[in-house]
Structure formats: structure tokens, C-alpha cells
């Protein structure tokens, strides 16, 4: 082990940074986050440091480094472009026994600054001993995915009850076992889900009963986004790795399903036009049954669960049955597909508003507020409108929009099979029919469609989608 990993308490203590550039600014920020009283010595400052000085956030000495600057400091960092100055700072600090760090010069350091995952008060430091700071940052970015930001709140909750637990249990083994069950059980899950009051109440009850609550079934209602697995949230990825059972929709891409825990049971609950594998009420009942069996159930839905995803109906049932659940938003198809198609949904030179509408019309009827949808100066996005595209375009023209109003249909948006079909209200139906478009699709109507040719950036390779096994 090249360096001893330690954490220093510098709150309220004097710290010195020699240098006034961008690198020095990052070091100042780090020291101040830890509560240090920072002095910067440099002939000049970058804009960021100058702004901090003007706000009175740090002490600035506008001069070259002098040996006396080190006196009484608890930590010294050298971040100048001059090797001789950095070396002098290092030598003087070491002579006085003051911890010193010289940026990008491990041989001159008595300590190095690791990459940090901060979940205050939880901190994780990653170091390569100065061999490769870039590798340390890459490791940090991967760990960030699996460590919920709520772990800081969880640590503070545990800290507030430590003494009560010590008084309740007689031995250290019992105490350790209790906390292990708490941190791996429903108390932790409630807090991570944002249900802090419920988590606190459950912990209090567990302490009073001197017994950790038993693990119980739960449903994770997770938005899988429009297709590209890179658009998933960190929280979605974490829950996908915890699930015992996955109930997934037709619009969930194979790339997203590949990220689910490998040994989970997969149940397909997709709905295609006029062909439902499971009716919605049956899906609701399935989620309840699986959770009551004590399983962690991942309800994976394309896009966002609360935007034409019927997520509200599902959690109504879960609440009525007393089933614990979490909801994780996803990038809705409108945002994802429009972005990958190079069509901004809002643009101050073109539109003042944006509307999301379902294009899945009941029995082919046009039961939408066509007058409101046909107003100029807005973008209208139709979900599930492929088979009603002719009716949609016809009604918009009938209620006042010009036939040459720009319109686009995005097919399999954000995936490598994405195609963008651009036309107008008058031409889009024939365009779609002639090109044999397949779902999932999204229709965008409005002047912003004109920006597609200029702003299109995504270049899919057109590869065939991989088939994912349907079971259950």
C-alpha cells in the first residue's frame, strides 16, 4: 500500500493553496466543502477564484509564494505552472510536518487527493496511488451508478438511533446483526424511495420490539425510457439488479432488458394493437400477487410510467392492497425521440407551448379536442398514433391548420433502427404507408419540425433488433 488512506477533519482550520488558475480553483472548492478556511497565494486569479474573493469566501494574497505563507497551515496544496515553486512549497511543508499535495507530481506529495463519492456523511475515496487519476475517475463514475444518493440520509438516520440500539441489545453481535438487517431490509428501501417518515417509524418500532422487520414484497414501477439503455436513470439500474420478477411491456427494448438481473423471472405483459397479452386489470392483480408472495417485482414500462403508461392505475391498486412500491420516472418518448430526431419540442423562434396527446383513438373515433390541438404557435406530439395518422392529419387540417404544416413521424426512436419520416399534414399519411413504417412511433406536428434537417445528429446504423425471449 503506497499511501495510508485517512480522512482529515479540517473544519475551521487554515488551509493554503498556492496558485490561482482553474486547477487551483478546484482544490479550493474541495477544501471549502470540507469546511477549511482557505487562503490563496498567487500573482493573479482566474475568474472563478476572483468571484469567490469578491464574495468574501476566501482570503487572497496577491503576491508570489513566500516561505512564511506556510506557517500555521494544516494543509498545503501547490497548483502552479512553475515546477520550481511547486518543489519549494513541497520541501518547506514537509520540513514543518505539514501535509502537502502538489498537483500532478506524486513524488512531491505527502498526501494525494482521491476521487470521491460524496454521500455526506458517507464518503468513498478511490485512489490509484497517483498512477492514473483518470482510471480513479472512471472507477468512481461506475460506482456512482450503484450507490444511491439517499445513503447519506440513511447514515444520518442510523446515527440518530445508535445509542437507543446499544441500550436495547446486550451484546455487540446482536447489535451488528440488527443493523445489518435494517440496512438490507425495508427500512433502507423506504428511505431510498423518499419515504423518510415511514422509514423512521418502522425503525422506531423495530427498536421497541428488539427485532428487525422482515423483508417483504415490493413493486418497482420503473420507466425504461424510449429505447436507448444509456438513457436509464441510476436508480432504475439499481432496482433492475434487485428484482426477483420482471413484468415488462412490448415497448421495453431488448437493450434495456439485458441490464436486468440475469436470474430474474421474466413475464411479458405487452399490448399490441387489438392484441393484449394481459388485460390491465390482470396486470394489476399479477403485481399484487407477486408482491404478496414476498418478491421484489420490477414493473418495467416503456418511456415514463405516468405519461400514457397507465402507471397511475397500477399504483392505485397497489395502495388499495397495502403493497409497498417505488416509482422511478423515465425519459418519455416525446423527449427522447424528438431529441434523437433533431427536433426540439420548444424553440422561442417557432413555438410557445407543447402538448402531449394520445393518438390511440377509441374505436377509430376522433374524441380529441381538435380545436385546441389545431392552434398555431405550438408543438403537438401524438403517442401511439401510427394507425390513426390519416385521421389525425385530416382532423388537424379540418380544424384550421394548413395542409403544409410540418409534421414528422419518428419510428423506433433512440434505437439503432430509428427512422425519421418528415413531411407535412398533407403528405405524411401517404409517406408512412409507402415506407411500411412499424411501431413504436411518435408523431410531431409543428414548425419545429423544420429544424430536423439542420439539427439531426443521431446516426443509427440500421442494424436489426435482437430478439428477447418471452416467458411467463
C-alpha positions in Angstrom: 0.0 0.0 0.0 1.7 3.2 -1.2 -0.4 5.6 0.7 -2.2 5.4 4.0 -5.9 6.2 3.4 -7.1 8.6 6.0 -9.8 11.3 6.4 -8.8 14.6 7.9 -11.0 16.9 9.8 -10.1 20.4 8.6 -13.3 22.2 9.6 -12.5 25.7 10.6 -8.7 25.1 10.1 -6.4 27.2 7.9 -5.5 25.7 4.5 -3.2 27.2 1.9 -3.5 26.9 -1.9 -0.6 28.2 -3.9 -1.7 29.1 -7.5 -4.6 31.0 -9.0 -5.7 29.0 -12.0 -8.5 26.6 -12.8 -6.8 23.6 -11.2 -6.3 25.7 -8.0 -9.9 26.7 -8.1 -11.0 23.0 -8.0 -8.7 22.4 -5.0 -10.2 25.5 -3.2 -13.7 24.2 -3.8 -12.8 20.8 -2.3 -11.2 22.3 0.8 -14.1 24.6 1.4 -16.6 21.8 1.0 -14.8 20.1 3.9 -15.1 23.3 6.0 -11.5 24.6 5.6 -10.6 28.3 5.9 -8.7 28.8 2.6 -6.0 31.3 1.8 -4.9 31.6 -1.9 -1.5 32.9 -2.8 -0.9 33.9 -6.4 0.0 37.0 -8.5 -3.4 36.7 -10.3 -6.6 34.7 -10.2 -8.9 33.0 -12.6 -12.4 34.3 -12.9 -13.9 31.6 -10.6 -11.5 32.4 -7.8 -11.8 36.1 -8.3 -15.6 35.8 -7.8 -15.1 33.9 -4.6 -12.8 36.6 -3.3 -15.3 39.3 -4.1 -18.0 37.3 -2.2 -15.7 37.1 0.8 -15.5 33.3 0.7 -11.7 33.1 0.9 -8.6 35.1 1.8 -6.4 36.2 -1.2 -2.8 37.3 -1.1 -1.9 38.9 -4.5 1.8 38.0 -4.5 4.3 35.3 -5.2 4.8 32.5 -2.8 7.0 33.1 0.3 8.1 30.6 2.9 6.2 32.5 5.6 2.9 31.7 3.9 3.1 28.1 5.1 3.2 29.0 8.8 0.3 27.7 10.9 -1.4 25.9 8.0 -2.8 22.4 8.5 -2.9 21.5 4.8 -1.0 22.9 1.8 -1.7 22.4 -1.9 0.6 23.6 -4.7 -1.1 24.1 -8.0 1.1 26.5 -10.1 2.6 26.1 -13.5 6.1 26.6 -12.2 7.9 23.4 -11.2 10.4 25.3 -9.0 7.7 26.9 -7.0 5.8 23.7 -6.5 9.0 21.9 -5.4 9.8 24.7 -2.9 6.3 24.5 -1.4 6.7 20.7 -1.1 10.1 20.9 0.6 9.1 23.6 3.1 5.8 21.9 4.1 7.5 18.6 4.6 10.2 20.2 6.8 7.4 21.6 9.1 5.5 18.3 9.1 2.5 19.9 7.2 0.6 17.6 4.8 1.3 18.8 1.3 -0.1 17.9 -2.1 1.5 19.0 -5.4 -0.9 18.6 -8.4 0.2 16.0 -10.9 3.5 15.4 -9.0 3.1 12.3 -6.8 6.8 12.3 -5.8 6.4 15.7 -4.3 3.3 14.8 -2.3 3.0 13.6 1.3 -0.7 13.0 0.6 -2.7 12.7 -2.6 -6.3 13.6 -3.3 -8.5 10.7 -4.3 -11.6 10.6 -6.5 -14.5 11.0 -4.1 -18.1 9.7 -4.0 -19.8 12.0 -1.6 -23.0 10.9 0.2 -22.4 13.0 3.2 -21.7 11.7 5.8 -20.8 8.7 3.8 -17.6 9.2 1.7 -15.9 6.7 -0.6 -12.3 7.6 -1.7 -10.7 5.9 -4.7 -7.0 6.1 -5.4 -4.5 4.6 -7.8 -1.6 5.9 -5.7 -1.0 8.7 -8.3 -0.5 6.1 -11.1 -3.6 7.1 -13.1 -6.1 9.7 -11.8 -8.2 9.1 -15.0 -8.7 5.5 -14.0 -9.7 6.5 -10.5 -12.3 8.9 -12.0 -13.6 6.1 -14.3 -14.0 3.7 -11.3 -15.8 6.5 -9.4 -18.3 7.0 -12.2 -19.1 3.3 -12.3 -19.6 3.1 -8.5 -21.8 6.2 -8.6 -24.3 4.2 -10.6 -24.8 1.7 -7.7 -24.7 3.9 -4.7 -27.9 5.8 -4.1 -27.7 9.5 -3.2 -30.0 8.7 -0.2 -27.3 6.7 1.6 -26.3 9.9 3.3 -29.8 10.3 4.7 -29.7 6.7 5.7 -26.4 7.1 7.5 -27.8 10.1 9.5 -30.9 8.1 10.4 -28.8 5.2 11.7 -26.6 7.7 13.6 -29.6 9.2 15.4 -30.6 5.8 16.8 -27.3 4.2 17.6 -27.5 4.9 21.4 -31.0 3.6 21.6 -30.0 0.4 19.9 -27.0 0.0 22.2 -29.3 0.2 25.2 -31.8 -2.2 23.7 -29.4 -5.0 22.9 -26.9 -6.6 25.3 -24.1 -7.8 23.0 -22.1 -6.4 20.1 -23.1 -9.4 17.9 -26.8 -8.7 18.4 -26.2 -5.0 17.6 -24.3 -5.8 14.4 -26.9 -8.3 13.3 -29.8 -5.8 13.9 -28.1 -3.1 11.9 -27.3 -5.5 9.1 -30.9 -6.4 8.8 -32.0 -2.8 8.9 -29.6 -1.7 6.2 -30.5 -4.5 3.9 -34.2 -4.5 4.6 -37.4 -2.5 4.2 -36.3 0.5 6.4 -33.5 1.2 4.0 -35.7 0.7 0.9 -38.4 3.1 2.3 -35.8 5.8 2.9 -34.2 5.4 -0.5 -37.7 5.6 -2.1 -38.1 9.0 -0.4 -40.5 7.8 2.4 -38.4 9.1 5.2 -41.2 9.3 7.8 -42.3 5.8 7.2 -38.7 4.6 7.4 -38.2 6.4 10.7 -41.4 5.0 12.1 -40.5 1.4 11.1 -37.1 1.8 12.6 -38.5 3.0 15.9 -40.9 0.1 16.0 -38.1 -2.4 15.3 -36.1 -0.9 18.2 -39.0 -1.1 20.5 -39.7 -4.7 19.6 -35.9 -5.5 19.5 -36.4 -7.2 16.2 -35.7 -6.0 12.7 -38.7 -6.0 10.4 -39.0 -9.0 8.0 -38.2 -8.4 4.3 -41.4 -8.0 2.3 -42.6 -7.9 -1.2 -42.4 -4.7 -3.1 -43.1 -3.3 -6.6 -40.7 -1.1 -8.5 -42.6 0.9 -11.2 -39.7 1.9 -13.5 -39.7 3.9 -16.6 -37.5 2.2 -19.2 -37.3 5.3 -21.5 -37.8 5.3 -25.2 -35.3 2.5 -26.1 -31.7 3.5 -25.7 -30.4 1.8 -22.5 -28.0 4.6 -21.8 -31.0 6.9 -21.0 -31.9 4.9 -17.9 -31.5 6.6 -14.5 -29.1 5.4 -11.9 -32.0 4.5 -9.6 -33.6 2.4 -12.4 -30.4 0.4 -12.9 -30.1 -0.3 -9.2 -33.6 -1.6 -8.9 -33.3 -3.6 -12.1 -30.5 -5.5 -10.4 -32.6 -6.3 -7.3 -35.7 -7.7 -8.9 -36.9 -11.2 -8.4 -39.5 -10.9 -11.1 -39.8 -8.6 -14.1 -43.2 -7.7 -15.7 -42.4 -5.9 -18.9 -44.2 -4.2 -21.8 -43.8 -4.5 -25.5 -42.1 -1.1 -25.8 -39.2 -2.0 -23.5 -36.2 -2.5 -25.7 -34.0 -5.6 -25.6 -31.0 -3.5 -24.7 -32.8 -2.4 -21.5 -33.9 -5.9 -20.7 -30.3 -7.1 -21.0 -29.4 -4.9 -17.9 -31.9 -6.7 -15.6 -30.6 -9.2 -13.1 -29.9 -12.4 -15.1 -31.6 -14.9 -12.8 -34.8 -12.9 -12.5 -38.1 -14.4 -13.8 -39.4 -12.5 -16.9 -43.1 -12.1 -17.5 -44.3 -10.5 -20.8 -47.3 -8.2 -20.4 -47.1 -6.4 -23.7 -50.0 -4.8 -25.5 -50.1 -4.5 -29.3 -52.9 -3.0 -31.3 -56.0 -5.2 -30.8 -53.9 -7.9 -29.1 -53.3 -7.7 -25.4 -51.2 -10.5 -23.8 -52.7 -9.5 -20.4 -55.5 -7.1 -19.7 -54.7 -4.1 -17.5 -56.8 -5.4 -14.6 -54.9 -8.8 -14.8 -51.6 -7.0 -14.7 -52.7 -5.1 -11.6 -53.7 -8.4 -9.9 -50.4 -10.0 -11.0 -48.3 -7.3 -9.4 -50.3 -7.7 -6.1 -50.0 -11.5 -6.1 -46.2 -11.5 -6.7 -45.6 -8.8 -4.1 -47.7 -10.7 -1.5 -45.5 -13.7 -2.2 -42.6 -11.7 -0.9 -41.0 -11.0 -4.2 -39.3 -7.8 -5.5 -41.3 -7.1 -8.6 -39.9 -4.9 -11.4 -42.7 -3.4 -13.4 -40.8 -2.2 -16.4 -42.7 0.2 -18.7 -41.5 1.9 -21.9 -41.0 5.7 -21.6 -42.3 7.2 -18.4 -44.9 5.2 -16.3 -47.1 8.3 -15.8 -47.3 9.6 -19.4 -49.8 7.4 -21.2 -48.3 4.4 -19.3 -51.2 3.6 -17.0 -48.8 3.7 -14.1 -51.4 5.6 -12.0 -53.9 2.8 -12.3 -51.3 0.3 -11.2 -50.3 2.1 -8.1 -53.9 2.8 -7.2 -54.3 -1.0 -7.0 -51.1 -1.4 -5.0 -52.1 1.2 -2.5 -55.5 -0.3 -2.0 -53.9 -3.7 -1.3 -51.3 -2.2 1.0 -48.4 -3.1 -1.2 -45.1 -1.1 -0.8 -43.9 0.4 -4.1 -41.5 2.8 -5.6 -41.9 4.9 -8.8 -38.9 5.8 -10.9 -39.6 8.2 -13.8 -38.2 7.5 -17.2 -37.4 9.7 -20.2 -40.7 9.9 -22.0 -40.9 9.1 -25.7 -41.6 12.7 -26.7 -38.4 14.0 -25.1 -36.2 11.1 -26.2 -37.4 10.6 -29.7 -37.6 14.3 -30.5 -34.1 14.8 -29.2 -32.6 11.9 -31.3 -34.5 13.2 -34.3 -33.0 16.7 -34.0 -36.4 18.2 -33.5 -36.6 20.5 -30.4 -40.1 20.4 -28.9 -39.8 24.0 -27.9 -37.9 26.8 -29.7 -38.6 30.5 -29.0 -38.5 31.4 -32.7 -41.2 28.9 -33.6 -43.5 27.8 -30.7 -44.8 29.0 -27.3 -46.1 25.7 -26.0 -46.1 21.9 -26.4 -48.9 19.4 -26.0 -48.7 15.6 -25.4 -51.7 13.7 -26.8 -52.6 10.0 -27.2 -53.2 9.1 -30.8 -54.7 5.8 -29.9 -58.3 6.7 -30.7 -61.2 4.6 -29.2 -62.9 2.6 -32.0 -61.4 4.9 -34.6 -63.4 7.8 -33.3 -61.9 11.4 -33.1 -62.7 12.2 -29.5 -59.9 14.7 -29.0 -60.2 18.5 -28.6 -59.2 19.2 -32.2 -59.8 23.0 -31.8 -57.2 23.2 -29.1 -54.8 21.0 -31.0 -55.1 23.0 -34.2 -53.9 26.3 -32.8 -50.8 27.9 -34.3 -47.6 28.6 -32.3 -47.4 25.2 -30.6 -45.9 21.7 -31.0 -48.3 18.7 -30.7 -46.9 15.3 -30.0 -49.1 12.2 -30.7 -48.2 9.0 -28.9 -49.4 5.7 -30.4 -50.7 7.4 -33.5 -49.3 5.2 -36.3 -52.6 3.6 -37.3 -54.5 6.8 -36.9 -52.1 9.0 -38.8 -54.5 9.7 -41.6 -57.3 10.6 -39.2 -55.0 12.8 -37.1 -53.7 14.8 -40.0 -57.2 15.1 -41.6 -58.7 16.5 -38.4 -56.0 19.0 -37.8 -56.4 20.3 -41.3 -60.2 20.3 -40.9 -59.9 22.4 -37.7 -57.7 25.1 -39.1 -54.0 24.1 -39.5 -52.7 24.5 -43.1 -52.0 21.3 -45.0 -48.4 22.3 -45.4 -47.8 22.4 -41.6 -44.6 20.5 -41.0 -45.1 17.0 -39.5 -42.8 14.1 -38.7 -43.1 10.5 -37.6 -40.2 9.1 -35.6 -40.0 5.3 -36.0 -38.2 3.2 -33.3 -36.8 6.4 -31.8 -33.4 6.5 -29.9 -32.5 2.9 -31.2 -30.2 1.8 -33.9 -33.3 1.1 -36.1 -34.6 4.8 -35.8 -36.0 6.3 -39.0 -37.4 9.9 -39.2 -40.1 10.5 -41.8 -40.6 14.2 -42.5 -43.4 15.7 -44.4 -46.5 17.8 -43.8 -50.0 17.2 -42.6 -51.0 16.8 -46.2 -48.3 14.3 -47.2 -47.4 12.4 -44.0 -50.1 9.7 -44.3 -49.0 8.6 -47.8 -45.4 8.8 -46.8 -45.9 6.5 -43.9 -47.9 4.0 -45.9 -45.4 3.8 -48.7 -42.5 3.2 -46.4 -44.0 0.4 -44.4 -43.5 2.0 -41.0 -43.6 -0.2 -37.9 -44.3 0.7 -34.3 -43.3 2.1 -31.9 -43.7 5.5 -33.4 -44.2 9.1 -32.4 -45.8 11.9 -34.4 -44.6 15.5 -34.1 -46.6 18.4 -35.6 -45.4 22.0 -35.7 -43.0 24.5 -37.1 -40.1 23.0 -35.1 -40.1 20.0 -37.5 -38.3 22.3 -40.0 -35.2 22.2 -37.7 -34.7 18.4 -38.3 -32.5 18.9 -41.4 -30.3 21.3 -39.6 -30.1 19.7 -36.1 -30.2 16.0 -36.8 -27.2 14.5 -35.1 -28.0 10.8 -34.3 -26.8 8.4 -37.0 -28.1 4.9 -36.3 -26.5 2.0 -38.1 -29.8 0.5 -39.1 -29.0 -2.9 -37.6 -31.7 -5.4 -36.9 -33.1 -5.5 -33.4 -32.2 -8.5 -31.2 -35.0 -10.8 -30.1 -35.6 -11.1 -26.4 -37.1 -14.3 -25.1 -40.7 -14.1 -24.0 -41.6 -16.2 -21.0 -44.2 -16.5 -18.3 
